[in-house]
């Protein structure tokens, strides 16, 4: 199984990354044999700043992966990191790096490779202190692998100070360090960082390809896999969760029932409260166990007594931990609520499809009756206004508007049409 097998529907991206991995392998092999300081002559993508010997190569020192949620940004970055660390003997016979079986590929994919650093935050943002520590580590030479690879899966959450700290490292890279940055769009990173990266854009995977992966890799029944892939419109992670988690299916059913339950203002406000409460409960379940484990481990590390008392001078450490946990809980509530709003957007998208007489298949086949009923009783312009209300609610929550206030405003707009 090659490292690219989980990168669904991204043939063009795989082709570019495979070419880059070949050039990177040739560069390291030539450097190890002492040929011209490791210089590799290739014809590839336009020249991008980077380590000497990679000019004009398909390989470069910094990459930016962008694409819609669920397209596989982190999967692409991890697969590329594995290909860069590949030590398969087949490479000497002309095989492409990224076999998926050798020690370099395997450890990079499961997250235990010493020279592959994966950054993923569950906080609201990534601060300058953490980024400076990361930059210092990235300056080190590979300890055992072929490259020092840093994967930043949440580069869009860098604060301005953190982004400027990262910019310095991208401008002056260490000879064998590669930065792989993931963000929803190129606008989510500093223009100065973007200009120093090679940019790859991933697309939303086809529904059939996602369903096939769920069947092949997760052993999900074909009809369940197809329904989950169609419902989530090719979002890989959400499709997998919907197909395997009964709680996710229950939450989605409750969300899709909202458009038919808002007869008056009171119903709309109650629906808003229920939606926010459900998102809060979902987030609480997701972080509660992690928080308890973190707190217990921190207390043990600080030498808390059997009676529960902490040693003097350690209260500040516990307060820092509580602050991080609170930030993670806020992020989890936002993410859970955002998933609900995406489901609501998909419902009204299906309504619009029916109103316009399009032959495009609807995503929410299991609530077709509700879709048909609302499509017949309203006009397309009302549906568009409702979709805009949902999107405005998402934007408001990202701007730190109180979730209940934002959702109540949306619910009133949905009822008014």
Secondary structure as GFF3:
##gff-version 3
##sequence-region A 1 417
A	DSSP	alpha_helix	11	33	.	.	.	ID=ss1
A	DSSP	three_ten_helix	36	38	.	.	.	ID=ss2
A	DSSP	beta_strand	62	66	.	.	.	ID=ss3
A	DSSP	alpha_helix	73	84	.	.	.	ID=ss4
A	DSSP	three_ten_helix	89	93	.	.	.	ID=ss5
A	DSSP	alpha_helix	103	110	.	.	.	ID=ss6
A	DSSP	beta_strand	116	119	.	.	.	ID=ss7
A	DSSP	alpha_helix	128	138	.	.	.	ID=ss8
A	DSSP	beta_strand	148	152	.	.	.	ID=ss9
A	DSSP	three_ten_helix	155	157	.	.	.	ID=ss10
A	DSSP	alpha_helix	160	171	.	.	.	ID=ss11
A	DSSP	beta_strand	177	183	.	.	.	ID=ss12
A	DSSP	three_ten_helix	186	188	.	.	.	ID=ss13
A	DSSP	alpha_helix	191	194	.	.	.	ID=ss14
A	DSSP	beta_strand	198	201	.	.	.	ID=ss15
A	DSSP	alpha_helix	207	218	.	.	.	ID=ss16
A	DSSP	alpha_helix	222	231	.	.	.	ID=ss17
A	DSSP	alpha_helix	236	244	.	.	.	ID=ss18
A	DSSP	alpha_helix	246	256	.	.	.	ID=ss19
A	DSSP	three_ten_helix	258	260	.	.	.	ID=ss20
A	DSSP	alpha_helix	265	302	.	.	.	ID=ss21
A	DSSP	alpha_helix	315	355	.	.	.	ID=ss22
A	DSSP	three_ten_helix	365	367	.	.	.	ID=ss23
A	DSSP	alpha_helix	368	377	.	.	.	ID=ss24
A	DSSP	alpha_helix	380	398	.	.	.	ID=ss25
A	DSSP	alpha_helix	403	416	.	.	.	ID=ss26
###
